[in-house]
Amino acid sequence: MYWYLFMVPFFFLIDQRTKKKAVKLLSSGEERNLFGGRIVLTLHKNPGAMLGFLKQHPYLLLLLNVLTIVILSITFIQSLFQEGKAFWKWAFIFMIAGGLGNLWDRISRGHVIDFFRFSKRRIVYNIADFLIFFGVFLAFMGEIIAAMKKI
């Protein structure tokens, strides 16, 4: 049961290490192609949320980020004392780790480090973004499975 708690720092550290490596290896505006150009490595310093949302209101963004992580953490800890709900437990792990990764950047750097995009897209991502997305996906799938069991 408690081993779940070690997964949050594990994924947080993966996110932070990849961002550190991106800052070290990429200069601003530089692009490097991977997998035949399907993935493009590029350094982007994002002062806001996705697509620059709330970049003019950094303290509001910081507050929302902290409140979300606190609420997710409380709910995650409560879920640890319940049988089952593996989808939700993993969802919380991914969402909390991703949220903490981006929060750490906002506090320590004043912006979030994004460093890769898909070739045909303009949005630049980081590992924390995918952790959050995957966590939301797992929560959604957990709810669908729970609803199907009731039918």
Secondary structure, DSSP 8 states (H G I E B T S, - for coil): -TTHHHHHHHHHHHHHHHHHHHHHH--BT-EEEEGGGTEEEEEEEESSSGGGTTTT-HHHHHHHHHHHHHHHHHHHHHHHTSS--HHHHHHHHHHHHHHHHHHHHHHHHSSEEEEEEETT----B-HHHHHHHHHHHHHHHHHHHHHHHH-
